[in-house]
Amino acid sequence: MSATLPFFPPAVFDRHREMTLRAIFDVGTGPDQRFFGGDAVAELERRIAAAAGVRHAVACANATGGLALVLDAWGITAGDEVIVPAYGCQPVVDTVVEQGATPVFADVDPRTFTIDPAAVAAAVTPRTAAILPAHVFATMADMPALVDLARRHGLRVLEDAAVAQGATLAGRAAGAWGDAGVYSFSQFKPFGAIGEGGIVLTDDEPTAIRCRRLRRAGTDDDTGDGAVGRHSRMDEVLARFLSLRWAELDRRLSRKREIAAFYQHRLRPVAEAGVVTLPLIPDSEPWCHVYAIMTDRRDELRAHLAARGIGSHIYYPVTLPMQPAFAAYASGMTFPHAEAVARDNLALPVWPELSENDLAYISDSIIEFFGRHTA
Ligand SMILES: Cc1ncc(COP(=O)(O)O)c(C=O)c1O
């Protein structure tokens, strides 16, 4: 049966139809007839820089493009090493390899599933140029420890906050901790849009200037100066849409946080029975992008939920160093925490439109599964 409570939200744009048409109309009938690099992109950049508390925001085609722009702007190239998490999303490593640099994998923390600062410290060599932490589920990477480590070794930090827009740690926004950070606006991100988009955040003016230039073929229109660049630009309709939708962001985030709190409370009995590990979600922080439980009966539980019309999702079932594209960079190495989360995680629906009844049904279906199997 197809899921009646799918993991990914249904028809996400139904109630945004007016907004979508308005964005197209505003841009399409604007006097400038600019479809990229115009006022809507500039306005979105100002909004996001202000919200994140950084001096510069450079909109681009997607978060992958943003990571590439920053690595390029920093001159990261063959011979450099970049320390990356062993668990997570492929673009984190793709962008390093595309620069000709070497990804060096570090294991993740067993509770947050983000790169473990102790593993990073052990991976630093004289060739290390940067650390690339990524926030994944509901607890940000330990940015204070990573920034401190980077300062001590003279390294840069590129913070992949693709899925963490709206998150904070000790009051500072995700994306604002690194020397540069990125957000993604692709559909299922915290502030997804009608297409693909990303943005680079930084306080460092030279980084911002270089990213601006590199996103537009690399060459300065007026002086002809420049470097080999790329086209990684955000389109105006998408930027306009995001500005029209701006007022929704906080409410969406806080509803996801409420949903996470519901699951934490309702699933406590199965956690106390020792059959499930609930995620670590700091009370004071406003973010839960993914609510993933861990269980060694993951596949059976998933099938049980599917039979009850409940969608779930397995995030990154193959660790990054185990993927054929990257295996050569991790020969003979093991990453036990990354392997455990890849093997055991099961993410539950957290889209803001879910009702309390939906959440009770999902939670009780999980409790029922373990009740039946532990009886
Ligand atoms: C942690 C992380 N980094 C980067 C990306 C890439 O984002 P985009 O699709 O905007 O390139 C994703 C997308 O899922 C992600 O989860």
The ligand as a Gaussian input file, in Angstrom:
#p B3LYP/6-31G(d) Opt

LIG

0 1
 C       24.378000      18.176000       4.485000
 C       24.092000      18.533000       3.053000
 N       25.002000      19.221000       2.347000
 C       24.793000      19.578000       1.075000
 C       23.627000      19.235000       0.429000
 C       23.427000      19.632000      -1.000000
 O       22.433000      20.619000      -1.115000
 P       21.938000      21.057000      -2.561000
 O       20.923000      20.070000      -2.998000
 O       21.336000      22.433000      -2.366000
 O       23.124000      21.104000      -3.431000
 C       22.652000      18.504000       1.106000
 C       21.419000      18.087000       0.414000
 O       20.724000      17.191000       0.798000
 C       22.889000      18.137000       2.457000
 O       21.991000      17.422000       3.142000

